Amino acid sequence: MNPEMMEALQALAVDKGISVDTLFSVLADALESAYKRMPGAHEYAWVTIDPETMEIRVLAQEIDEDGEPYGEELDATPDDFGRIAAQTAKQVMTQRIREAERELKYEEYAGREGDIVTGIIQQSDSRYTLLDLGRVEALLPQAEQVPHERPEPNTRLKAYIVEVRKTAKGPQIVVSRTHPGLIKRLFELEVPEIADGVVEIKACAREPGHRTKIAVWSNDPNVDPVGACVGARGARVRMVVNELRGEKIDIVPFSDDPADFVMKALSPAKVKEVRMDEMTGTAEVIVPDYQLSLAIGKEGQNARLAARLTGWRVDIKSETQLAEEEAYAGEEWADGEWIVDPETGEQLWQPADGGPALSAEEWAEAQAQMQAETIEGEAGPAVDADAASVEEADPERESSPEAPSDGGDDTEARVAEGAEKELLGKPRAVADAENDVTT
């Protein structure tokens, strides 16, 4: 091999990013494949290349019936080997160089899952967007794109590497713009304290394109984690917001106390009290009445992100709602629901215990009866006490002929009452006979 060939190999190695040793191996394999296609070639042969003298030799051995080589190595280099095998070697070498390039690209990105890359948008359709990363292209699927974010061609875009696949056509890099890890990586680029490990992002909850909450913690008591992430006049967080196309970011301090952490996670709302239930994993949050809508957020977004950030189920109540629940805590309510009869269109009350459905009139009567029974049960002892006091005060009131109740003549009523008592006191036969005579 002449010096010009050596220079060509070195230039090719620089252009393709492949080492010279790899190219020597590729060239030896290509020449070996070309030699075996020549007539009269040995079945077991290989090619060696001296890197100093650039001498190419073909060595061979005989093989036995089992296909195993034996005997001394033979120099089987053809006289016109370079001219005859040039075309075959070129094809094989081109193919091997492509395979080496693919393997090199895959190894370059195989260990970078979870890293952030910057690419130029090449093309976009309904399925995915292609990002040019330089030597390779990244795939941004539609599911990993932020809603309502329209990527414009030839613009730079930062993305988070989710997966690196090895395919026959080379490595396929899948990136994302919705992954929460993108937030962490962007803050690492903008906040030196996070890159150095002084400030940590403990938790992150994100609704892509709308809002993000992150909880930060400082390992140095002299460093404010929230202030470090916000930066002077909000310069650091503003860079992250600009990269996310205006997505809002809430930065809250992390706390080991679950109640305190939930309270801070609901920022900017002011929380009055947090009650933790470890059995159900629920945090009952009490807020002032005027802070209820702010704590819940638009369409429940603030409460939803706080629940994801803390890992607790957040139940937000106002002071008025809490007072009503405590006031009616001892009362029992009938379980059931109002349904509509599909045939008549009439509203019916369906008890939860599976009983027959009641119409509105029947339900109202049942409620009135229950209320009457409740009132009667509560007022019963008081009425008896009043009657007892009246009897004690005037024991001869029934037999007194004076002071009629309505102020009129009640002689006939008292005579009839006396006759009825006399009849009740006699035997039934005598009472019936006297009653007939009287009639």
C-alpha positions as CSV (number, residue, x, y, z in Angstrom):
1,M,0.0,0.0,0.0
2,N,1.4,3.4,-1.0
3,P,1.6,6.5,1.3
4,E,-1.2,8.1,-0.6
5,M,-3.5,5.3,0.6
6,M,-2.5,5.9,4.2
7,E,-3.3,9.6,3.9
8,A,-6.6,8.7,2.4
9,L,-7.4,6.4,5.3
10,Q,-6.4,9.1,7.8
11,A,-8.6,11.7,6.1
12,L,-11.5,9.2,6.0
13,A,-11.1,8.5,9.7
14,V,-11.2,12.3,10.5
15,D,-14.3,12.8,8.2
16,K,-16.3,9.9,9.5
17,G,-15.1,10.2,13.1
18,I,-13.7,6.6,13.1
19,S,-10.3,5.6,14.4
20,V,-7.6,4.6,11.9
21,D,-7.3,1.1,13.6
22,T,-11.0,0.6,12.9
23,L,-10.5,1.5,9.3
24,F,-7.6,-1.0,9.1
25,S,-9.9,-3.7,10.4
26,V,-12.6,-2.7,8.0
27,L,-10.2,-2.7,5.1
28,A,-8.8,-6.2,6.0
29,D,-12.3,-7.6,6.2
30,A,-13.1,-6.1,2.8
31,L,-10.0,-7.5,1.2
32,E,-10.7,-10.9,2.7
33,S,-14.2,-10.9,1.3
34,A,-12.8,-9.9,-2.1
35,Y,-10.1,-12.7,-2.0
36,K,-12.7,-15.4,-1.3
37,R,-14.7,-14.5,-4.3
38,M,-11.6,-15.1,-6.6
39,P,-11.3,-18.4,-8.4
40,G,-9.0,-20.9,-6.7
41,A,-9.0,-19.1,-3.4
42,H,-8.4,-21.0,-0.2
43,E,-11.4,-21.7,1.9
44,Y,-9.7,-20.7,5.2
45,A,-7.8,-17.5,4.6
46,W,-7.4,-14.0,6.2
47,V,-5.8,-10.7,5.4
48,T,-3.1,-8.8,7.4
49,I,-2.0,-5.2,7.0
50,D,1.3,-3.9,8.4
51,P,0.6,-0.4,9.7
52,E,4.2,0.7,9.3
53,T,5.0,-0.7,5.8
54,M,1.4,-0.8,4.6
55,E,2.1,-4.2,3.2
56,I,-1.0,-6.4,2.5
57,R,-0.7,-10.2,2.8
58,V,-3.2,-13.0,2.4
59,L,-2.5,-16.0,4.7
60,A,-4.2,-19.3,4.4
61,Q,-4.3,-22.8,5.9
62,E,-5.6,-26.2,4.9
63,I,-8.7,-27.6,6.6
64,D,-9.5,-31.2,7.4
65,E,-12.8,-33.1,7.0
66,D,-14.2,-31.5,10.1
67,G,-13.5,-28.0,8.8
68,E,-10.7,-27.4,11.2
69,P,-7.5,-25.7,10.0
70,Y,-4.2,-27.6,10.2
71,G,-0.6,-27.3,8.9
72,E,1.6,-24.3,8.3
73,E,0.4,-20.8,7.3
74,L,0.7,-20.3,3.6
75,D,1.2,-17.0,1.8
76,A,-1.7,-16.9,-0.7
77,T,-1.4,-13.3,-1.8
78,P,-2.4,-13.1,-5.5
79,D,-0.1,-11.1,-7.9
80,D,-2.9,-8.9,-9.2
81,F,-4.8,-8.8,-6.0
82,G,-5.1,-5.1,-5.7
83,R,-6.5,-4.6,-9.3
84,I,-8.9,-7.5,-9.3
85,A,-10.4,-7.0,-5.8
86,A,-10.6,-3.2,-5.9
87,Q,-14.3,-3.0,-6.7
88,T,-15.4,-5.7,-4.3
89,A,-13.3,-4.2,-1.5
90,K,-14.8,-0.8,-2.1
91,Q,-18.4,-2.1,-1.7
92,V,-17.6,-4.1,1.4
93,M,-15.6,-1.3,2.9
94,T,-18.4,1.2,2.3
95,Q,-20.9,-1.0,4.0
96,R,-18.6,-1.7,6.9
97,I,-17.9,2.0,7.4
98,R,-21.6,2.7,7.6
99,E,-22.1,0.0,10.2
100,A,-19.2,1.5,12.2
101,E,-20.7,4.9,12.0
102,R,-24.1,3.6,13.2
103,E,-22.5,1.8,16.1
104,L,-20.4,4.9,17.0
105,K,-23.5,7.1,17.0
106,Y,-25.5,4.6,19.1
107,E,-22.7,4.4,21.7
108,E,-22.5,8.2,21.8
109,Y,-26.2,8.6,22.7
110,A,-26.9,5.2,24.4
111,G,-25.7,6.5,27.8
112,R,-27.4,9.9,27.5
113,E,-31.0,8.9,28.4
114,G,-32.3,11.5,30.8
115,D,-30.1,14.2,29.3
116,I,-31.1,17.4,27.5
117,V,-30.2,18.1,23.8
118,T,-30.6,21.1,21.5
119,G,-31.7,20.5,18.0
120,I,-33.0,22.3,14.9
121,I,-36.5,21.5,13.7
122,Q,-36.3,19.9,10.3
123,Q,-39.9,18.9,9.5
124,S,-43.1,18.4,11.3
125,D,-46.3,16.5,10.6
126,S,-49.3,15.0,12.5
127,R,-47.2,12.1,13.8
128,Y,-43.9,13.5,14.8
129,T,-41.3,16.2,14.5
130,L,-37.7,15.6,13.4
131,L,-34.8,17.4,15.2
132,D,-31.4,17.7,13.7
133,L,-28.8,17.1,16.5
134,G,-25.8,17.3,14.1
135,R,-24.7,13.8,13.3
136,V,-28.1,12.2,14.0
137,E,-31.7,13.0,14.0
138,A,-34.1,12.9,17.0
139,L,-37.7,11.9,16.9
140,L,-40.2,14.1,18.8
141,P,-43.6,12.2,18.8
142,Q,-46.9,14.0,18.8
143,A,-47.7,12.6,22.3
144,E,-44.5,14.1,23.7
145,Q,-45.2,17.6,22.3
146,V,-46.7,20.4,24.4
147,P,-50.3,21.0,23.4
148,H,-50.9,24.2,21.3
149,E,-47.1,24.5,20.8
150,R,-46.4,24.8,17.1
151,P,-42.7,24.0,16.2
152,E,-41.5,26.2,13.4
153,P,-38.9,24.9,11.0
154,N,-35.2,25.9,11.3
155,T,-35.7,27.0,14.9
156,R,-33.7,25.7,17.9
157,L,-35.4,23.6,20.5
158,K,-34.3,21.9,23.7
159,A,-35.7,18.5,24.4
160,Y,-35.3,15.7,26.9
161,I,-33.9,12.3,25.8
162,V,-36.4,9.6,26.7
163,E,-35.1,6.6,24.8
164,V,-32.3,5.5,22.5
165,R,-33.2,2.6,20.2
166,K,-30.8,0.6,18.1
167,T,-32.3,-0.1,14.6
168,A,-31.0,-1.4,11.3
169,K,-30.9,2.2,10.0
170,G,-28.9,3.5,12.9
171,P,-29.8,4.8,16.3
172,Q,-33.3,6.2,16.8
173,I,-33.4,8.9,19.6
174,V,-36.8,9.7,21.1
175,V,-37.1,13.0,22.8
176,S,-39.8,14.8,24.8
177,R,-41.0,18.3,25.6
178,T,-43.5,17.2,28.2
179,H,-41.4,15.1,30.5
180,P,-40.9,16.6,34.1
181,G,-37.2,15.8,33.7
182,L,-36.9,18.7,31.2
183,I,-37.7,21.1,34.0
184,K,-34.9,19.8,36.1
185,R,-32.4,19.8,33.3
186,L,-33.3,23.4,32.3
187,F,-32.8,24.6,35.9
188,E,-29.5,22.8,36.1
189,L,-28.4,24.8,33.0
190,E,-29.6,28.1,34.5
191,V,-28.9,27.7,38.2
192,P,-25.2,26.9,39.2
193,E,-26.2,25.9,42.7
194,I,-28.3,23.0,41.3
195,A,-25.5,21.9,39.0
196,D,-23.1,21.9,42.0
197,G,-25.5,20.0,44.2
198,V,-26.0,22.8,46.8
199,V,-29.7,23.1,45.9
200,E,-31.7,20.0,45.0
201,I,-35.1,19.7,43.2
202,K,-36.9,17.3,45.5
203,A,-40.2,17.0,43.6
204,C,-41.7,18.2,40.4
205,A,-45.3,18.2,39.1
206,R,-46.2,19.5,35.7
207,E,-49.1,20.1,33.4
208,P,-47.3,20.8,30.1
209,G,-48.0,24.1,28.5
210,H,-49.9,25.4,31.6
211,R,-48.2,25.3,35.0
212,T,-45.4,23.6,36.9
213,K,-44.6,23.3,40.6
214,I,-41.2,22.3,41.9
215,A,-40.1,21.8,45.5
216,V,-36.5,22.8,46.2
217,W,-34.2,22.1,49.1
218,S,-30.8,23.6,50.1
219,N,-28.0,21.6,51.6
220,D,-26.4,24.8,52.8
221,P,-28.3,26.8,55.4
222,N,-26.8,30.0,54.1
223,V,-28.3,29.5,50.6
224,D,-32.0,30.2,50.0
225,P,-33.2,27.5,47.5
226,V,-36.1,29.5,46.2
227,G,-34.1,32.7,45.7
228,A,-31.3,30.8,44.0
229,C,-33.8,29.4,41.5
230,V,-35.6,32.6,40.9
231,G,-32.4,34.7,40.5
232,A,-31.9,38.4,40.5
233,R,-35.2,40.0,39.5
234,G,-36.4,36.6,38.3
235,A,-33.7,36.4,35.6
236,R,-33.0,32.6,36.0
237,V,-36.5,31.4,36.1
238,R,-37.4,33.7,33.3
239,M,-35.0,31.9,31.0
240,V,-36.7,28.6,31.8
241,V,-40.1,30.1,31.2
242,N,-39.0,31.5,27.9
243,E,-37.7,28.1,26.8
244,L,-41.0,26.5,27.8
245,R,-42.9,29.1,25.7
246,G,-44.5,31.0,28.7
247,E,-45.4,28.1,31.0
248,K,-45.9,29.3,34.5
249,I,-43.6,27.9,37.2
250,D,-44.2,27.9,41.0
251,I,-41.1,27.4,43.2
252,V,-41.9,26.3,46.7
253,P,-39.5,25.2,49.5
254,F,-39.4,21.5,50.4
255,S,-40.3,20.4,54.0
256,D,-39.9,17.1,55.8
257,D,-43.2,17.9,57.7
258,P,-46.0,16.6,55.5
259,A,-48.5,19.2,56.8
260,D,-46.1,22.1,56.2
261,F,-45.2,20.8,52.8
262,V,-48.8,20.6,51.7
263,M,-49.4,24.1,53.0
264,K,-46.5,25.4,51.0
265,A,-47.4,23.4,47.9
266,L,-50.7,25.2,47.7
267,S,-48.9,28.5,47.3
268,P,-49.9,31.3,46.4
269,A,-53.0,30.5,48.5
270,K,-52.9,31.2,52.2
271,V,-53.8,28.1,54.3
272,K,-55.1,28.3,57.8
273,E,-54.9,24.7,58.9
274,V,-53.9,21.2,57.5
275,R,-55.2,18.0,59.0
276,M,-53.3,14.8,58.0
277,D,-54.9,11.4,57.9
278,E,-52.1,8.8,57.4
279,M,-54.6,5.9,57.2
280,T,-56.2,7.2,54.0
281,G,-53.3,9.4,52.8
282,T,-55.6,12.4,52.8
283,A,-54.7,16.0,53.7
284,E,-57.7,18.1,54.8
285,V,-56.8,21.7,54.1
286,I,-58.8,24.5,55.7
287,V,-58.6,27.9,54.0
288,P,-60.4,31.2,54.5
289,D,-63.5,31.7,52.4
290,Y,-61.9,34.3,50.2
291,Q,-58.9,32.0,49.5
292,L,-61.0,29.0,48.5
293,S,-61.0,29.7,44.7
294,L,-57.3,30.6,44.7
295,A,-56.4,27.4,46.6
296,I,-58.3,25.2,44.2
297,G,-57.1,27.1,41.1
298,K,-58.5,27.2,37.6
299,E,-60.3,24.0,36.9
300,G,-58.7,22.5,40.1
301,Q,-55.2,22.9,38.7
302,N,-53.5,24.3,41.8
303,A,-54.9,21.6,44.0
304,R,-54.1,18.9,41.5
305,L,-50.5,19.9,41.1
306,A,-50.1,20.2,44.9
307,A,-51.4,16.6,45.3
308,R,-48.9,15.4,42.7
309,L,-46.1,17.3,44.2
310,T,-46.6,16.1,47.8
311,G,-48.0,12.6,47.1
312,W,-51.0,13.3,49.4
313,R,-54.7,13.4,48.4
314,V,-55.6,17.1,49.0
315,D,-59.2,17.9,50.2
316,I,-59.7,21.7,50.4
317,K,-62.5,23.2,52.5
318,S,-63.4,26.7,53.4
319,E,-64.1,27.8,57.0
320,T,-67.8,28.0,56.3
321,Q,-67.9,24.5,54.9
322,L,-66.1,23.1,57.9
323,A,-68.4,24.9,60.3
324,E,-71.5,23.4,58.5
325,E,-70.0,19.9,58.5
326,E,-69.3,20.1,62.2
327,A,-72.8,21.6,62.9
328,Y,-74.5,18.7,61.1
329,A,-72.0,16.0,62.1
330,G,-74.5,14.3,64.5
331,E,-77.4,14.2,62.2
332,E,-78.3,11.2,60.1
333,W,-79.5,11.7,56.5
334,A,-81.3,9.2,54.4
335,D,-79.2,7.8,51.6
336,G,-80.6,7.8,48.2
337,E,-80.9,9.8,45.0
338,W,-83.6,11.3,42.8
339,I,-84.2,9.5,39.5
340,V,-86.6,10.1,36.6
341,D,-89.1,7.4,35.6
342,P,-88.4,6.7,31.9
343,E,-92.1,5.9,31.3
344,T,-93.9,8.8,33.0
345,G,-91.0,11.3,33.3
346,E,-91.9,11.7,37.0
347,Q,-89.2,12.3,39.5
348,L,-88.8,9.4,42.0
349,W,-86.7,9.0,45.2
350,Q,-84.7,5.8,45.0
351,P,-83.5,4.7,48.5
352,A,-79.9,3.4,48.7
353,D,-81.0,0.3,50.5
354,G,-82.9,-0.9,47.4
355,G,-86.4,-0.3,48.6
356,P,-89.3,0.8,46.3
357,A,-89.1,4.2,44.7
358,L,-91.2,7.0,46.1
359,S,-93.0,9.8,44.3
360,A,-92.4,13.4,45.3
361,E,-95.7,13.4,47.2
362,E,-95.0,10.2,49.0
363,W,-91.5,11.4,49.8
364,A,-92.9,14.7,51.2
365,E,-95.4,12.8,53.3
366,A,-92.7,10.5,54.7
367,Q,-90.5,13.5,55.6
368,A,-93.5,15.2,57.3
369,Q,-94.3,12.1,59.2
370,M,-90.7,11.6,60.3
371,Q,-90.6,15.2,61.5
372,A,-93.9,14.8,63.4
373,E,-92.6,11.7,65.1
374,T,-89.4,13.5,66.0
375,I,-91.3,16.5,67.4
376,E,-93.7,14.2,69.3
377,G,-90.9,12.1,70.7
378,E,-89.1,15.2,71.9
379,A,-92.3,16.9,73.3
380,G,-93.9,13.8,74.9
381,P,-92.3,13.9,78.4
382,A,-93.0,17.6,78.7
383,V,-96.7,17.2,78.0
384,D,-97.0,14.4,80.6
385,A,-95.4,16.5,83.1
386,D,-97.8,19.4,82.5
387,A,-100.8,17.0,82.8
388,A,-99.5,15.6,86.1
389,S,-99.0,19.1,87.5
390,V,-102.6,20.0,86.5
391,E,-104.0,16.9,88.2
392,E,-102.0,17.6,91.3
393,A,-103.2,21.1,91.5
394,D,-106.9,20.3,91.0
395,P,-107.7,16.6,91.7
396,E,-111.5,17.1,91.8
397,R,-111.6,18.9,88.4
398,E,-113.5,16.1,86.6
399,S,-116.3,15.9,89.2
400,S,-116.6,19.6,89.7
401,P,-119.9,20.9,88.2
402,E,-118.7,24.4,88.1
403,A,-116.9,26.5,85.5
404,P,-117.7,25.0,82.2
405,S,-114.9,25.0,79.7
406,D,-116.6,27.1,77.0
407,G,-118.6,29.3,79.4
408,G,-122.0,27.7,78.4
409,D,-124.4,25.2,79.8
410,D,-122.7,21.8,79.8
411,T,-125.5,20.0,81.9
412,E,-126.4,17.6,79.0
413,A,-122.8,16.7,78.4
414,R,-122.2,15.9,82.1
415,V,-125.4,13.9,82.3
416,A,-124.4,11.8,79.3
417,E,-120.9,11.3,80.7
418,G,-122.4,10.1,84.0
419,A,-124.7,7.7,82.3
420,E,-121.9,6.3,80.2
421,K,-119.8,5.7,83.4
422,E,-122.8,3.9,85.0
423,L,-123.3,1.6,82.0
424,L,-119.6,0.8,81.9
425,G,-119.7,-0.2,85.6
426,K,-122.6,-2.7,85.2
427,P,-122.7,-6.2,83.6
428,R,-123.0,-6.1,79.9
429,A,-126.6,-7.7,79.8
430,V,-128.0,-5.2,82.3
431,A,-126.2,-2.3,80.6
432,D,-127.7,-3.3,77.2
433,A,-131.2,-3.6,78.7
434,E,-131.1,-0.2,80.4
435,N,-129.7,1.3,77.3
436,D,-132.7,0.0,75.2
437,V,-135.2,1.4,77.7
438,T,-133.5,4.7,77.7
439,T,-133.5,4.9,73.9
